[in-house]
């Protein structure tokens, strides 16, 4: 590749800082001070030592003359890079090829990671083996296959369909989806599939793939990590170390232990955590996507680890539609050029990749059947706006009429959720426990409340008030849900908290209402008008009462409308920055998660 020397210059120049826009970096070669710094650096080289290093790296190739030529003619090489900058910029603009971006960041990541490891004197090598049948053994140990309940039959059917076909997969296909109803065991199914794919890649391609499991919400990352940890504790490793199973988000404990029982704390621990030096990493969308779209030294250090990995993107519907095209291009580049496998997991599959065009392979061929088999809930939609006082009267009457049932109230704003919680708490109903969840509660306390809620079966009835952080993946099961108006995917997700385990003799009830204050409807504080309008279009074409078997059709209809009518301008602009190696400009404009309730902000 003609421009590899230019890319090499960019990454070496910035390996102690953040990447800048390529054209600006090259233009700095005009500066005499920059050339004088290069002069000093070249003169400080131990040429004989340099030759020894390269002779070991390039065994059988005489590098001596090339090194001598470079050291004597580097100024002319710098001049060539500077002279060709316009040609390079024209090429990048014309080709719009994402590969240059991926190559640059991979080489940059390898360089800075190696540099930091060498400086730290920490050994990060690992030869840990994880059984491909780990989840299978866990399922047997827990007796899941012996449970004959309707929902467990469905879960077992999905698990079997996904995991038993691994040997038949064409490994040239690298982007997959698991699209099944909420509460149908996606977490364990996707982990088992990834472990079996990992084993096959090792056997057939000699690839030692790590598994990166990424989720959007802090409220479920700890929950799903606990599930994975429980799998290890039950059947393989009593207490999995961080080089086996790692949790990484900005509030995670700063502690790292290896299988050899070597323990690290403080900066050394943080160094190992941020390097993703583990077999399985459980992390957030923020950590993952702000690694693949970034110019930051600290974030990009782990960029190269995504190559040859298996990436599970759980609750992928949370990715903003304005970034679909951008992330599609970057993910496709990883799959095509770096042998990375992606598994999109959700009950509400967005059209980032279009299955009708063969862009993504569905692992659950009978997904329509599974959606039809579930009959856990009935949704009642009321699109007429009501004020908070009227709403409080309605729900007060409802909880008093149904003292034997568990309730979940999901509001769009923290202020409205607090108002509803205070009103219900003041009722002081007998035989009821009250729970409040939102991002103004610290994550550790939120997790404690969720766990306590899960353990209160058969005791007092639950009244839970939450913002939308409760929706995606949180394992809570109630009888009746009230949800302030939201997009179709959010409505679908919150329905998964109602009669989740199909344990009732009746359908759970999900009530969708449109709440407003004196200014406007609450959903307009949270969701874009475009997405709300597409939701209303879909719902106006539907009956006022919707059953669970209808949700797949509604979801597909919604995402098709979003795909067909949304603007791709923002993605296209960011893609132009990627393809033209405008690293600094790209990072200043890309924000995966906006300031919305329920998401990790850092």
C-alpha positions in Angstrom: 0.0 0.0 0.0 1.5 3.3 -1.2 0.5 5.2 1.9 1.6 2.8 4.6 4.7 5.0 5.3 2.4 8.0 5.8 0.2 6.0 8.2 3.3 4.9 10.0 4.4 8.5 10.5 1.0 9.5 11.8 0.8 6.7 14.5 4.4 7.0 15.6 4.1 10.8 15.9 1.0 10.6 18.1 1.7 7.4 20.1 2.1 9.5 23.3 -1.0 11.5 22.6 -4.4 11.5 20.8 -4.6 11.2 17.0 -5.3 14.4 15.1 -6.6 14.8 11.6 -4.2 13.3 9.1 -3.9 16.3 6.8 -3.1 18.6 9.7 -0.4 16.2 11.0 1.3 16.1 7.6 1.1 19.8 7.1 3.1 20.2 10.3 6.1 18.9 8.4 6.4 22.4 7.0 7.4 23.6 10.5 11.2 23.7 10.9 10.8 23.0 14.7 9.1 19.7 13.8 12.0 18.7 11.5 14.6 19.7 14.1 12.9 17.4 16.6 13.0 14.6 14.1 16.7 15.4 13.6 17.4 14.9 17.3 15.4 11.7 17.4 17.2 10.1 14.5 20.6 11.1 15.9 19.7 9.5 19.2 19.1 6.1 17.6 21.5 3.3 18.3 21.7 2.1 14.7 23.4 -1.2 15.5 20.8 -2.1 18.1 18.1 -1.1 15.7 19.5 -3.5 13.0 19.7 -6.3 15.6 16.0 -5.9 16.4 14.9 -5.8 12.8 17.1 -8.9 11.9 15.2 -10.8 14.6 11.8 -9.6 13.3 12.6 -10.1 9.7 14.6 -13.3 9.7 16.3 -13.9 6.4 15.9 -10.4 5.1 18.9 -8.0 5.1 17.5 -4.8 6.5 20.8 -3.0 7.1 20.9 -1.0 3.9 17.3 0.1 4.2 18.0 1.4 7.7 21.1 3.3 6.6 19.1 4.8 3.6 16.4 5.9 5.9 18.7 7.5 8.5 20.5 9.4 5.7 17.5 10.4 3.7 14.7 10.8 6.2 14.4 14.5 5.4 13.7 13.8 1.8 11.2 11.1 2.9 9.4 13.8 5.0 9.4 16.0 2.0 7.8 13.3 -0.1 5.1 12.8 2.5 4.5 16.6 2.6 4.5 16.9 -1.1 2.0 14.1 -1.6 -0.4 15.2 1.1 -2.8 16.7 -1.4 -2.7 13.5 -3.4 -3.4 11.5 -0.3 -6.3 13.7 0.7 -7.7 13.5 -2.8 -7.4 9.7 -2.7 -9.1 9.4 0.7 -12.0 11.7 -0.4 -12.4 9.9 -3.7 -12.2 6.3 -2.5 -14.2 6.7 0.7 -12.6 3.4 1.9 -13.1 2.6 5.6 -10.1 0.2 5.5 -7.5 3.0 5.8 -9.2 4.0 9.1 -9.2 0.5 10.4 -5.6 -0.2 9.4 -4.4 3.1 11.0 -6.1 2.5 14.3 -5.1 -1.2 14.4 -1.4 -0.3 14.0 -1.7 2.6 16.4 -3.4 0.4 19.0 -0.8 -2.3 18.7 2.0 0.3 19.0 0.6 2.1 22.1 -0.4 -1.2 23.8 3.0 -2.7 23.3 4.7 0.4 24.4 2.6 0.6 27.6 3.1 -3.1 28.4 6.8 -2.8 27.9 6.9 0.2 30.3 4.7 -1.5 32.9 6.7 -4.8 33.0 3.4 -6.7 33.5 3.1 -10.0 31.8 -0.3 -10.1 30.1 0.1 -13.4 28.2 -2.6 -16.0 28.8 -3.2 -19.6 27.9 -6.6 -20.1 29.5 -9.0 -22.6 28.0 -12.8 -22.4 28.5 -14.9 -25.4 27.6 -17.2 -24.9 24.6 -19.8 -26.9 26.6 -19.7 -24.7 29.7 -23.2 -23.4 29.3 -24.5 -26.8 28.4 -23.1 -28.2 31.6 -24.6 -25.3 33.6 -28.1 -26.0 32.0 -27.9 -29.7 33.1 -26.6 -28.8 36.6 -29.6 -26.4 37.0 -32.1 -28.9 35.6 -33.4 -26.4 33.0 -33.9 -29.2 30.4 -36.1 -31.1 32.9 -38.4 -28.2 33.5 -41.6 -28.9 31.4 -43.2 -25.4 31.8 -44.3 -23.8 28.6 -41.7 -21.0 28.8 -38.9 -23.4 29.5 -39.8 -25.5 26.5 -39.6 -22.4 24.4 -36.3 -21.4 25.9 -34.9 -24.9 25.4 -36.1 -24.9 21.8 -34.4 -21.6 21.1 -31.2 -22.7 22.8 -31.1 -26.0 21.0 -31.8 -24.4 17.6 -29.0 -21.8 18.0 -26.3 -24.0 19.5 -26.8 -27.3 17.6 -26.2 -25.6 14.2 -22.8 -24.2 15.0 -21.0 -26.9 12.9 -23.1 -26.1 9.9 -22.4 -22.4 9.8 -20.4 -21.0 6.9 -17.6 -19.1 8.7 -17.4 -16.7 5.8 -20.6 -15.2 7.2 -19.5 -13.1 10.2 -22.6 -11.1 11.2 -25.5 -12.9 13.0 -28.6 -12.2 14.9 -30.6 -13.8 17.7 -34.0 -12.3 17.5 -36.4 -13.8 20.0 -39.0 -12.6 22.5 -38.0 -11.0 25.8 -37.4 -13.5 28.6 -36.5 -16.4 26.3 -33.0 -16.9 27.5 -31.0 -14.8 25.1 -28.1 -14.2 27.5 -27.2 -17.9 28.0 -28.0 -18.8 24.4 -25.7 -16.1 23.0 -22.9 -17.0 25.4 -23.1 -20.7 24.6 -23.1 -19.9 20.8 -20.1 -17.7 21.2 -18.1 -20.3 23.2 -18.9 -23.0 20.5 -17.9 -20.6 17.8 -14.7 -19.8 19.7 -13.8 -23.5 19.8 -14.5 -23.9 16.1 -12.4 -20.9 15.2 -9.5 -22.3 17.2 -9.8 -25.7 15.6 -10.3 -24.7 12.0 -8.5 -21.3 11.7 -6.1 -21.4 14.7 -7.7 -18.2 16.0 -7.8 -17.7 19.7 -10.8 -15.5 19.8 -11.9 -13.6 22.9 -15.6 -12.9 23.6 -16.7 -9.3 24.0 -20.2 -9.0 25.5 -21.6 -5.5 25.2 -24.8 -4.0 26.6 -26.3 -0.4 26.7 -27.4 -0.1 30.3 -25.4 -0.1 33.5 -28.6 -1.5 35.2 -28.2 -4.8 33.3 -24.4 -5.1 32.9 -23.9 -6.2 36.5 -26.9 -8.5 36.3 -25.6 -10.2 33.2 -22.1 -10.4 34.5 -23.5 -12.2 37.6 -25.2 -14.7 35.2 -21.9 -15.4 33.5 -20.1 -15.6 36.8 -22.7 -18.1 38.1 -22.1 -20.3 35.1 -18.4 -20.5 35.9 -18.9 -21.0 39.6 -21.4 -23.8 39.1 -19.5 -26.0 36.7 -15.9 -25.0 36.0 -14.2 -22.3 38.0 -15.2 -21.7 41.6 -14.2 -18.0 41.5 -13.3 -16.9 37.9 -10.4 -14.4 37.8 -10.4 -11.2 35.8 -8.2 -12.7 33.1 -11.1 -15.2 32.5 -14.1 -13.0 33.0 -13.8 -9.3 33.2 -16.3 -6.5 33.9 -15.4 -3.1 32.4 -17.4 0.1 32.8 -16.5 3.4 34.4 -18.0 2.4 37.8 -16.5 -1.1 38.0 -14.2 -2.1 40.9 -10.6 -1.5 40.2 -9.2 -4.9 40.9 -7.6 -7.6 38.8 -6.6 -11.1 39.7 -5.1 -13.8 37.4 -5.7 -17.5 37.4 -2.3 -17.9 39.0 -3.7 -15.8 42.0 -1.5 -12.8 41.2 -3.5 -9.8 42.4 -3.2 -6.2 41.1 -4.8 -3.0 42.5 -4.7 0.7 41.7 -3.0 1.8 38.4 -1.7 -1.7 37.5 -5.2 -3.1 37.9 -6.7 -0.3 35.8 -4.0 -0.9 33.2 -5.0 -4.6 32.8 -8.7 -3.9 32.9 -8.5 -1.2 30.2 -6.4 -3.5 28.0 -9.2 -6.1 27.8 -6.6 -8.8 28.6 -9.3 -11.4 29.3 -11.1 -14.3 27.7 -14.6 -12.9 28.2 -15.2 -9.1 28.6 -18.6 -7.8 29.8 -18.7 -4.1 28.9 -21.0 -1.2 27.9 -21.9 0.2 24.5 -20.1 3.4 25.5 -16.8 1.5 26.1 -17.2 -0.5 22.9 -18.4 2.0 20.4 -16.2 4.8 21.7 -13.3 2.5 21.1 -14.1 1.8 17.4 -15.0 5.4 16.8 -12.3 7.4 18.6 -9.1 9.3 18.4 -8.3 8.9 22.1 -5.1 7.1 23.1 -6.6 5.6 26.2 -9.6 4.2 24.4 -7.8 3.0 21.3 -5.3 1.0 23.2 -7.7 -2.0 23.1 -8.9 -1.4 19.5 -6.7 -4.2 18.1 -8.2 -6.7 20.5 -11.5 -6.5 18.6 -9.8 -8.2 15.6 -10.3 -12.0 15.6 -12.9 -11.6 18.4 -16.5 -12.6 18.9 -18.6 -9.5 19.7 -22.1 -9.9 21.2 -24.2 -6.7 21.0 -27.1 -7.3 23.4 -30.2 -5.0 23.3 -28.8 -3.6 20.1 -32.1 -1.7 19.4 -30.7 0.9 21.8 -28.3 2.2 19.1 -29.6 5.6 17.8 -30.9 5.2 14.3 -28.9 8.2 13.1 -25.7 6.1 13.6 -26.9 3.0 11.9 -25.1 3.6 8.6 -21.9 4.7 10.4 -21.7 1.6 12.6 -22.8 -0.7 9.8 -19.8 0.4 7.8 -17.3 0.1 10.7 -18.7 -3.3 11.8 -18.6 -4.6 8.2 -15.0 -3.5 8.0 -14.1 -5.4 11.1 -15.9 -8.5 9.8 -14.4 -8.4 6.3 -10.8 -7.4 7.0 -10.2 -8.4 10.7 -12.1 -11.7 11.0 -14.4 -10.3 13.7 -17.7 -12.0 14.3 -20.7 -10.1 15.5 -23.9 -11.4 17.1 -26.8 -8.9 17.4 -29.1 -10.0 20.2 -32.6 -8.4 20.9 -36.3 -9.0 20.8 -36.6 -5.9 18.7 -34.1 -6.2 15.9 -33.3 -2.8 14.2 -32.5 -2.8 10.5 -28.8 -1.8 10.8 -28.2 -4.8 8.6 -31.0 -5.9 6.4 -31.8 -9.7 6.5 -33.8 -9.5 3.3 -30.5 -8.5 1.5 -28.5 -11.2 3.2 -26.5 -8.7 5.3 -27.1 -10.6 8.5 -27.8 -14.3 9.2 -30.6 -15.1 11.7 -29.6 -18.0 13.9 -33.2 -18.6 15.0 -35.0 -19.7 11.8 -38.3 -20.3 13.6 -38.4 -17.0 15.4 -41.9 -16.3 14.0 -43.1 -19.5 15.7 -41.6 -18.5 19.0 -43.3 -15.1 19.0 -46.6 -16.8 18.2 -46.2 -19.3 21.0 -45.9 -16.6 23.6 -49.2 -15.3 25.0 -48.1 -13.6 28.2 -49.5 -10.1 27.8 -52.1 -7.9 26.4 -51.3 -4.3 25.5 -53.9 -1.5 25.7 -52.9 1.7 23.9 -54.5 5.1 24.6 -53.1 7.9 22.5 -55.1 10.7 24.2 -53.0 12.9 26.5 -53.7 13.1 30.2 -52.2 15.2 33.0 -50.4 13.9 36.0 -53.3 14.5 38.4 -55.7 12.4 36.3 -53.0 9.7 35.9 -52.4 9.5 39.7 -56.2 9.1 40.3 -56.3 6.2 37.7 -53.3 4.3 39.2 -54.5 4.9 42.8 -57.8 3.3 41.9 -56.0 0.5 40.1 -53.6 -0.5 42.9 -56.4 -0.4 45.4 -58.6 -2.7 43.3 -55.8 -5.2 42.8 -54.0 -5.6 46.1 -52.9 -9.1 45.2 -51.0 -8.0 42.0 -47.5 -6.6 41.4 -47.3 -3.3 39.5 -44.6 -1.6 37.4 -44.9 2.1 36.5 -42.4 3.3 33.9 -42.1 7.1 33.4 -40.1 9.1 30.9 -38.5 11.6 33.3 -37.0 11.5 36.7 -39.2 14.3 37.9 -42.4 12.5 36.9 -41.2 9.2 38.3 -40.5 10.8 41.7 -44.0 12.4 41.7 -45.7 9.1 40.9 -43.6 7.2 43.5 -44.3 9.7 46.2 -48.0 9.6 45.5 -48.2 5.8 45.6 -45.9 5.5 48.7 -48.2 8.0 50.5 -51.1 5.5 50.1 -49.4 3.3 52.6 -51.1 0.2 51.2 -51.1 -2.9 53.4 -49.1 -5.9 52.1 -47.2 -3.8 49.6 -43.4 -3.1 49.2 -42.3 0.0 47.3 -39.3 0.2 45.0 -37.9 3.2 43.1 -35.3 2.9 40.3 -33.8 5.6 38.2 -30.4 7.1 37.3 -30.5 9.4 40.3 -30.0 6.3 42.4 -26.3 5.1 42.4 -25.8 2.0 40.2 -24.8 -0.3 43.2 -28.0 0.6 45.1 -30.1 0.1 41.9 -28.6 -3.3 41.5 -29.3 -4.1 45.2 -33.0 -3.0 44.7 -33.4 -5.2 41.6 -31.9 -8.2 43.4 -34.1 -7.6 46.4 -37.1 -7.4 44.1 -36.2 -10.6 42.4 -36.0 -12.4 45.8 -39.3 -11.2 47.2 -41.5 -13.8 45.4 -44.4 -14.9 47.6 -44.1 -12.2 50.1 -45.6 -8.7 49.9 -46.9 -7.4 46.6 -44.5 -5.1 44.7 -45.1 -1.6 43.5 -42.2 -0.5 41.3 -41.7 2.9 39.9 -38.9 3.4 37.4 -37.5 5.4 34.5 -36.9 3.5 31.2 -33.7 1.9 32.6 -35.9 -1.0 33.7 -36.8 -2.0 30.1 -33.9 -3.7 28.5 -33.0 -7.1 30.0 -33.8 -6.4 33.7 -35.1 -9.6 35.1 -38.3 -8.3 36.9 -41.7 -10.0 36.6 -44.9 -8.1 37.4 -48.7 -8.5 36.7 -49.6 -5.0 35.5 -47.5 -2.3 33.8 -48.2 1.3 33.1 -45.9 2.9 30.6 -45.7 6.5 29.6 -45.7 6.7 25.8 -42.4 5.7 24.1 -41.2 4.3 20.8 -42.3 0.8 19.7 -39.0 -0.9 20.7 -39.3 0.5 24.2 -42.9 -0.5 24.5 -41.9 -4.0 23.4 -39.1 -4.1 25.9 -41.2 -3.0 28.8 -43.8 -5.6 27.9 -41.1 -8.2 28.7 -41.2 -7.2 32.4 -44.9 -8.2 32.5 -45.7 -11.9 33.2 -42.1 -12.5 32.1 -41.9 -16.1 33.2 -45.5 -17.0 32.0 -46.3 -18.0 35.5 -49.8 -16.5 35.6 -53.0 -18.2 34.7 -54.0 -15.0 33.0 -52.4 -12.5 30.6 -50.4 -9.7 32.1 -51.7 -6.2 31.3 -49.6 -3.5 29.7 -51.2 0.0 29.6 -49.6 2.6 27.4 -50.6 6.2 28.3 -49.6 9.6 27.1 -48.7 11.9 30.0 -48.1 15.6 29.8 -47.2 18.6 31.9 -48.3 22.2 31.4 -45.7 22.5 28.6 -45.8 19.3 26.5 -46.0 15.6 26.5 -43.3 14.0 28.6 -42.1 11.7 25.8 -41.1 14.8 23.8 -38.4 15.5 26.5 -36.8 12.1 25.7 -37.5 10.8 22.2 -37.1 12.4 18.8 -40.2 13.6 17.1 -39.3 11.5 14.1 -39.3 8.2 16.1 -42.5 9.2 18.0 -44.2 9.9 14.7 -43.2 6.5 13.3 -44.5 4.8 16.4 -47.8 6.6 16.1 -48.1 5.7 12.5 -47.6 2.0 13.3 -50.0 2.1 16.3 -52.8 3.9 14.4 -52.7 1.0 11.9 -53.2 -1.4 14.8 -56.1 -2.3 17.1 -56.3 -0.6 20.5 -55.6 -3.9 22.1 -52.5 -5.8 21.1 -51.3 -9.3 21.9 -47.8 -10.6 22.3 -47.9 -12.5 19.0 -48.5 -9.1 17.2 -45.3 -7.5 18.6 -42.9 -8.9 16.0 -45.0 -7.5 13.2 -45.3 -4.1 14.9 -41.5 -4.0 15.6 -40.6 -5.0 12.0 -43.1 -2.4 10.6 -41.7 0.3 12.9 -38.0 -0.3 12.0 -38.8 -0.6 8.3 -40.5 2.9 8.5 -37.5 4.3 10.4 -35.1 2.7 7.9 -36.9 3.9 4.8 -37.6 7.5 5.9 -34.8 8.5 8.2 -32.0 10.8 7.2 -28.5 9.3 7.0 -26.8 12.7 6.7 -25.2 12.6 10.2 -23.8 9.1 9.6 -22.6 10.1 6.1 -20.8 13.1 7.5 -19.1 11.1 10.2 -18.2 8.4 7.7 -16.5 11.0 5.6 -14.4 11.9 8.6 -13.5 8.2 9.1 -12.6 7.7 5.5 -10.5 10.9 5.3 -8.7 10.1 8.6 -10.1 13.1 10.3 -9.7 11.5 13.7 -10.0 14.6 15.9 -13.0 16.0 14.0 -14.7 12.6 14.1 -14.5 12.3 17.9 -15.7 15.8 18.6 -18.9 15.0 16.7 -19.7 11.4 17.7 -21.8 10.9 20.8 -23.4 7.4 21.0 -25.3 8.1 24.1 -27.0 11.5 24.6 -28.0 12.8 28.0 -31.0 10.5 28.5 -32.3 8.7 31.5 -30.9 5.2 32.1 -27.7 5.2 30.1 -24.0 5.2 31.1 -22.8 8.8 30.6 -19.1 8.1 30.6 
